[in-house]
Structures are given as structure tokens and as C-alpha cells.
Amino acid sequence: MGDEELGKLFIGGVDKNTRPEEFRSLFENKGQIDDIVLMKDATMPDRNRGFGFVKFRDPSSAEELLNDPEPLVLNGKTLDVKACRQRDSQQKQDGAGQPDSPNKIFVGGLPQTVRKH
């Protein structure tokens, strides 16, 4: 798990109309939470950006979620749960030990039916 932030998860695929209290409620029964945030949409304050972060006090709570074969669903949408990487280890390297292309961008909110080509 070397590069991961123990106990911290990225949660993607959140319905844009999900309220912060709904988001929190889903994770409160999964373990004790140190920090939780559902990213707000600055242009539409009543909506979120479709992702958030959860930091569990006990890293085993995060591991259980990552290894659970049952999908995590909130407001009819299957959530994308991933371990967070430490900020200084986010820059990946290619096979030659060189940093990956600086031209990469994050694209969120894609339907789960989209496949890499």
C-alpha cells in the first residue's frame, strides 16, 4: 500500500444532487470518520461536483470498503471508491523511471459504460 494515504478514500460517481448529510450518513455506518467532504460546485451551490473524500480513523474500515464485492450505491448511482495517494507520490513514472506526461488531465463524471480504447 506504500503510496496510499492510509484510511483515506476518493469517492467518485456521486449524484450531483446528493446532499452532504446523505453522503456522510452512508459512510458513518462503515467506521469512525476523521474527515469527510463532498466537493461543492462553485457555480451551483445546491449541487456537488460528483466526488468527495472520506478519511476513516481506522484504515481497516477503508480497506473493507475497497475489498467489498458489493457495489456502494447512493441515490441510485454506483460509487467509484478508490484509495487516495499521498500528494508527493501522485506523479507516476513510466517504465524508464521518467515522470508520466505532464499533459494528463482528470476527467470526471463519465458514465461507467465508457471504456478505455
C-alpha positions as CSV (number, residue, x, y, z in Angstrom):
1,M,0.0,0.0,0.0
2,G,3.1,2.2,0.1
3,D,1.9,5.3,-1.8
4,E,-1.6,5.4,-0.4
5,E,-2.9,7.6,2.4
6,L,-4.0,5.1,5.0
7,G,-7.7,5.3,5.7
8,K,-8.4,7.9,3.0
9,L,-10.7,7.2,0.1
10,F,-11.7,9.1,-3.1
11,I,-15.4,8.6,-3.8
12,G,-16.4,9.4,-7.4
13,G,-19.7,8.9,-9.3
14,V,-21.7,10.8,-6.7
15,D,-25.1,12.1,-8.0
16,K,-24.8,15.8,-8.3
17,N,-28.0,16.3,-6.2
18,T,-26.7,14.3,-3.3
19,R,-26.7,16.4,-0.1
20,P,-23.6,16.4,2.2
21,E,-25.7,14.8,5.0
22,E,-26.7,11.9,2.8
23,F,-23.0,11.4,1.8
24,R,-21.9,11.4,5.4
25,S,-24.7,9.1,6.5
26,L,-23.7,6.4,4.0
27,F,-20.2,6.3,5.4
28,E,-20.9,6.8,9.1
29,N,-22.0,3.2,9.4
30,K,-18.8,1.9,7.8
31,G,-16.5,3.1,10.5
32,Q,-15.4,6.1,12.6
33,I,-14.8,9.1,10.3
34,D,-12.0,11.6,10.9
35,D,-12.9,13.8,8.0
36,I,-15.4,13.7,5.2
37,V,-16.0,16.2,2.4
38,L,-18.3,16.3,-0.6
39,M,-16.9,18.8,-3.1
40,K,-19.3,21.7,-3.8
41,D,-20.0,23.1,-7.3
42,A,-19.0,26.8,-7.0
43,T,-21.3,27.8,-9.9
44,M,-24.4,25.9,-8.5
45,P,-24.3,26.0,-4.6
46,D,-27.1,23.4,-4.3
47,R,-25.1,20.8,-6.2
48,N,-21.9,18.9,-5.7
49,R,-19.1,18.2,-8.1
50,G,-19.7,14.5,-8.2
51,F,-16.9,13.4,-5.9
52,G,-15.7,13.6,-2.4
53,F,-13.2,12.2,0.2
54,V,-13.6,10.1,3.3
55,K,-10.9,9.6,5.9
56,F,-11.5,6.8,8.4
57,R,-9.8,6.8,11.8
58,D,-9.1,3.1,11.4
59,P,-7.5,2.3,8.0
60,S,-9.1,-1.2,8.1
61,S,-12.5,0.4,7.6
62,A,-11.3,1.9,4.3
63,E,-9.7,-1.5,3.3
64,E,-13.1,-3.2,4.0
65,L,-14.8,-0.8,1.6
66,L,-12.1,-1.3,-1.1
67,N,-12.4,-5.1,-0.9
68,D,-16.2,-5.3,-0.6
69,P,-17.5,-7.2,-3.6
70,E,-20.9,-5.4,-3.3
71,P,-21.0,-2.0,-5.1
72,L,-21.6,1.0,-2.9
73,V,-24.8,2.8,-4.1
74,L,-26.1,6.2,-3.1
75,N,-29.2,7.8,-4.6
76,G,-29.3,5.2,-7.4
77,K,-25.7,5.7,-8.5
78,T,-22.9,3.2,-8.0
79,L,-20.0,5.0,-6.4
80,D,-16.4,4.7,-7.5
81,V,-14.3,4.0,-4.4
82,K,-10.5,4.3,-4.7
83,A,-7.6,4.6,-2.2
84,C,-6.1,8.1,-2.1
85,R,-2.4,8.5,-2.9
86,Q,-0.1,10.7,-1.0
87,R,0.4,14.1,-2.7
88,D,4.1,13.7,-3.2
89,S,3.7,10.2,-4.8
90,Q,0.9,11.2,-7.2
91,Q,3.4,11.8,-10.0
92,K,3.7,8.4,-11.7
93,Q,6.7,7.2,-13.5
94,D,6.9,5.4,-16.8
95,G,9.0,2.2,-17.3
96,A,12.2,4.2,-17.7
97,G,11.8,5.9,-14.4
98,Q,10.7,9.2,-16.0
99,P,7.6,11.1,-14.9
100,D,4.5,10.4,-16.9
101,S,3.5,13.1,-19.5
102,P,2.6,16.4,-17.8
103,N,-0.2,16.7,-20.4
104,K,-2.6,14.4,-18.4
105,I,-5.9,15.7,-17.2
106,F,-8.6,14.3,-14.8
107,V,-12.0,13.8,-16.5
108,G,-14.8,13.0,-14.1
109,G,-18.5,12.4,-14.3
110,L,-18.3,9.8,-17.1
111,P,-20.8,7.0,-17.2
112,Q,-19.5,3.6,-16.1
113,T,-20.2,2.3,-19.5
114,V,-17.3,4.3,-21.0
115,R,-14.3,2.0,-21.9
116,K,-10.7,2.9,-22.4
117,H,-9.6,2.4,-26.1
